[in-house]
Amino acid sequence: MLPLAWHGWGHGDMMLLIAATAFVGTHFLMSHPLRAPLVSRLGEKGFLGLYSLVAAATLIWMILAYRAAPVTPMLWPVGDGLWALVTVIMLIASILLLGSLVGNPALPAPDGSAMVPAEARGVFAITRHPMMWAIALWGVAHILVYPVIANIILSVAIIILSLVGAALQDSKKAALTPDSWPLWESRTSYWPFAAILAGRARFGRFGLHALAGGTVLWLVATWAHRPLTGWPAGIWRWLG
C-alpha cells in the first residue's frame, strides 16, 4: 500500500505504475523463464524480434503514461545541499558507465563466451556490474531532487530493472559460461566495494576512458539538462 501522505495519487499515477510494472515484468519474464520456450518455438531471431517489439511497446507505454501523469507536490524540500549530493552521485555514475564500456565480460560476446580479465581493475574492482549500478544511481539521484509520485514510480522501475537484472545476469552467465564466470565472481562483487573490503580486489587503476570520459559525459549531460528539461543540473546550477 502506498502511504496516504502521497497527496495527489490518482488515476494517472496508477496507469504509470501499471505501465512500469509491464515494462519491468515483461523484461524479466522474457529474459529468463520464458526465453527458452520462446526460442524453441520462434528461433533465436524470432525471439529477438518479439523481445524487441514487447520492450519497445512497453517502454513507449511507460513514457506516455509518465507524461500524462499529474505533477504532484514534492514529498520533501529540495535545496542546494541535496543538489550538491546528487551532482556528486551523477559524476560517480558517469565514471561507472563509461568505465563499463571497455573490458566488461558481462557484455555479450559474438560467440557467447565471457572474456574474463586476469584481475578486476578500475570500475570492475568496485562492482562487476558498473553499468547497472550507474543506471541505478541515476534513478536514485532523480528521486532525490524531483520527489513527485510519477518520477518516483519511473525511477524505482529503472532501479529495479537494473539491480535485479544484474543479479539475474550473474546466474545466467554462470550457467552459460561455467568455466569462466565463477572465476570472475570470485574476484569481484555485486555490491559496490564489497570485493575491495574483502581483499579480493584493489581500488584504483582507472583508465582515462572512465575518468576523463565519465567527467566529460557528466559535464555534457548536466549542461544539456537545462535546454532539455528546463531545470539546471550539476555544477551548472551554480555557474549559470
Phi, psi and omega per residue, in radians:
M1 nan 2.436 3.124
L2 -1.454 2.536 -3.122
P3 -1.042 2.488 3.114
L4 -1.165 -0.316 -3.136
A5 -1.219 -0.178 3.108
W6 -1.367 1.330 -3.117
H7 -1.093 2.430 3.078
G8 1.650 -0.077 3.112
W9 -1.050 2.210 -3.080
G10 -2.678 -2.756 -3.040
H11 -1.067 -0.753 -3.106
G12 -1.080 -0.713 3.112
D13 -1.207 -0.636 3.103
M14 -1.126 -0.704 3.104
M15 -1.126 -0.660 3.085
L16 -1.140 -0.725 3.113
L17 -1.068 -0.723 3.114
I18 -1.129 -0.765 -3.133
A19 -1.143 -0.736 3.134
A20 -1.145 -0.687 3.097
T21 -1.113 -0.696 3.106
A22 -1.138 -0.730 -3.132
F23 -1.096 -0.877 -3.114
V24 -1.245 -0.769 -3.086
G25 -1.106 -0.782 3.132
T26 -1.159 -0.569 3.100
H27 -1.097 -0.844 -3.128
F28 -1.162 -0.751 -3.112
L29 -1.103 -0.776 -3.083
M30 -1.367 -0.404 3.124
S31 -1.429 -0.364 -3.006
H32 -2.226 -1.511 -3.005
P33 -1.145 -0.548 -3.083
L34 -1.625 -0.126 -3.054
R35 -1.094 -0.918 -3.075
A36 -1.060 -0.872 3.133
P37 -1.120 -0.597 3.124
L38 -1.228 -0.700 3.111
V39 -1.132 -0.664 -3.136
S40 -1.131 -0.525 -3.133
R41 -1.577 -0.678 -3.016
L42 -1.795 -0.275 -3.001
G43 1.449 2.865 -3.078
E44 -1.086 -0.791 -3.126
K45 -1.175 -0.698 3.105
G46 -1.114 -0.702 3.103
F47 -1.107 -0.805 -3.133
L48 -1.066 -0.656 3.098
G49 -1.129 -0.790 3.119
L50 -1.142 -0.744 3.136
Y51 -1.051 -0.787 -3.138
S52 -1.120 -0.691 3.140
L53 -1.134 -0.799 -3.137
V54 -1.158 -0.732 3.140
A55 -1.099 -0.774 -3.141
A56 -1.149 -0.749 -3.113
A57 -1.118 -0.788 -3.126
T58 -1.250 -0.562 3.078
L59 -1.147 -0.804 3.108
I60 -1.083 -0.728 3.099
W61 -1.031 -0.774 -3.131
M62 -1.141 -0.717 3.137
I63 -1.125 -0.789 3.129
L64 -1.116 -0.695 3.117
A65 -1.150 -0.656 3.110
Y66 -1.119 -0.769 -3.135
R67 -1.165 -0.523 -3.119
A68 -1.477 -0.285 -3.099
A69 -1.221 2.574 -3.141
P70 -1.233 2.672 3.044
V71 -1.548 1.797 -3.097
T72 -1.480 2.894 3.084
P73 -1.057 2.572 3.088
M74 -1.174 2.469 -3.077
L75 -1.401 -0.274 3.052
W76 -2.670 2.722 3.138
P77 -1.229 2.526 -3.126
V78 -2.108 1.956 -3.137
G79 -2.043 -2.974 -3.091
D80 -1.092 -0.596 3.138
G81 -1.075 -0.753 3.128
L82 -1.203 -0.673 3.095
W83 -1.123 -0.646 3.110
A84 -1.140 -0.738 3.093
L85 -1.066 -0.801 -3.127
V86 -1.140 -0.604 3.097
T87 -1.053 -0.742 3.106
V88 -1.192 -0.734 3.118
I89 -1.016 -0.752 -3.110
M90 -1.232 -0.523 3.041
L91 -1.151 -0.783 3.103
I92 -1.069 -0.768 3.133
A93 -1.069 -0.692 -3.132
S94 -1.154 -0.693 3.105
I95 -1.158 -0.748 3.095
L96 -1.056 -0.752 -3.094
L97 -1.139 -0.878 -3.123
L98 -1.166 -0.637 3.114
G99 -1.155 -0.465 -3.106
S100 -1.304 -0.208 -3.041
L101 -1.425 -0.211 -3.117
V102 -2.125 2.196 3.068
G103 1.233 0.551 -3.105
N104 -1.700 1.897 -3.138
P105 -1.227 -0.209 3.102
A106 -1.328 -0.367 3.097
L107 -1.279 2.496 -3.070
P108 -1.175 2.321 3.038
A109 -1.613 2.657 -3.112
P110 -0.972 -0.592 -3.105
D111 -1.716 0.122 3.113
G112 1.435 0.043 -3.117
S113 -1.452 2.964 3.069
A114 -2.108 1.981 -3.140
M115 -1.505 1.652 -3.063
V116 -1.494 2.168 3.087
P117 -1.128 2.803 -3.137
A118 -1.152 -0.537 3.094
E119 -2.654 2.772 3.129
A120 -1.434 2.220 -3.141
R121 -2.235 2.751 3.041
G122 1.011 -2.240 -3.084
V123 -1.162 -0.444 -3.123
F124 -1.330 -0.348 3.005
A125 -1.258 -0.503 3.110
I126 -1.293 -0.855 3.115
T127 -2.765 2.574 3.113
R128 -1.383 -0.043 3.099
H129 -2.170 1.041 -3.088
P130 -1.105 -0.604 3.136
M131 -1.150 -0.793 -3.121
M132 -1.137 -0.698 3.109
W133 -1.222 -0.547 3.060
A134 -1.091 -0.777 3.129
I135 -1.146 -0.710 3.112
A136 -1.111 -0.709 3.105
L137 -1.121 -0.633 3.047
W138 -1.011 -0.775 3.128
G139 -1.106 -0.772 3.121
V140 -1.067 -0.785 -3.121
A141 -1.046 -0.731 -3.098
H142 -1.276 -0.497 3.018
I143 -1.172 -0.754 -3.067
L144 -1.059 -0.715 -3.036
V145 -1.750 -0.114 3.102
Y146 -2.438 1.193 -3.032
P147 -1.456 1.087 2.988
V148 -1.824 2.746 -2.977
I149 -1.001 -0.830 -3.081
A150 -1.081 -0.734 -3.125
N151 -1.196 -0.617 3.098
I152 -1.145 -0.748 3.114
I153 -1.048 -0.858 -3.118
L154 -1.083 -0.812 -3.087
S155 -1.184 -0.692 3.103
V156 -1.113 -0.668 3.087
A157 -1.051 -0.736 3.134
I158 -1.176 -0.711 3.114
I159 -1.092 -0.803 3.137
I160 -1.096 -0.791 3.134
L161 -1.024 -0.707 -3.096
S162 -1.251 -0.921 -2.979
L163 -1.394 -0.705 3.055
V164 -1.198 -0.682 3.088
G165 -1.045 -0.678 3.109
A166 -1.124 -0.735 3.119
A167 -1.128 -0.734 3.106
L168 -1.173 -0.548 3.115
Q169 -1.118 -0.633 3.107
D170 -1.029 -0.812 -3.137
S171 -1.115 -0.728 -3.111
K172 -1.157 -0.764 -3.140
K173 -1.160 -0.658 3.130
A174 -1.113 -0.623 3.123
A175 -1.290 -0.652 -3.092
L176 -1.362 -0.615 -3.089
T177 -2.271 1.226 -3.041
P178 -1.166 -0.316 -3.112
D179 -1.491 -0.377 -3.024
S180 -2.073 -0.689 -3.040
W181 -1.137 -0.744 3.083
P182 -1.008 -0.562 3.090
L183 -1.154 -0.725 3.105
W184 -1.153 -0.682 3.098
E185 -1.084 -0.625 -3.118
S186 -1.233 -0.365 -3.121
R187 -1.696 -0.148 -3.016
T188 -2.317 -3.001 3.112
S189 -2.562 2.621 3.021
Y190 -1.222 -0.860 -3.117
W191 -1.374 2.363 -3.137
P192 -0.967 2.323 3.055
F193 1.264 -0.039 -3.123
A194 -1.129 -0.725 3.139
A195 -1.189 -0.631 3.109
I196 -1.146 -0.796 3.135
L197 -1.137 -0.533 3.135
A198 -1.473 -0.078 3.127
G199 1.438 0.194 3.140
R200 -1.556 -0.212 3.138
A201 -2.537 2.831 -3.102
R202 -2.125 2.282 -3.127
F203 -1.219 2.434 3.055
G204 2.115 -2.886 3.134
R205 0.982 0.835 3.067
F206 -1.402 2.393 3.083
G207 -1.363 2.856 3.108
L208 -1.112 -0.539 3.120
H209 -1.082 -0.540 3.121
A210 -1.412 -0.937 -3.048
L211 -1.274 -0.958 -3.125
A212 -1.244 -0.807 -3.135
G213 -1.100 -0.732 3.119
G214 -1.125 -0.686 3.129
T215 -1.160 -0.734 3.111
V216 -1.113 -0.779 3.100
L217 -1.027 -0.780 3.132
W218 -1.044 -0.800 -3.134
L219 -1.137 -0.778 -3.100
V220 -1.201 -0.783 -3.098
A221 -1.132 -0.748 3.139
T222 -1.254 -0.569 3.052
W223 -1.124 -0.733 -3.104
A224 -1.249 -0.205 -3.098
H225 -1.086 -0.671 -3.109
R226 -1.167 -0.927 -3.141
P227 -1.143 -0.483 -3.095
L228 -1.465 -0.614 -3.051
T229 -2.098 -0.272 -3.080
G230 1.551 -0.046 -3.135
W231 -1.962 2.231 3.013
P232 -1.262 2.525 -3.096
A233 -2.409 2.869 3.116
G234 1.105 -2.654 -3.127
I235 -1.153 -0.304 -3.112
W236 -1.213 -0.284 3.041
R237 -1.123 -0.511 -3.092
W238 -1.840 -0.373 -3.137
L239 -1.507 -0.308 3.117
G240 1.521 nan nan
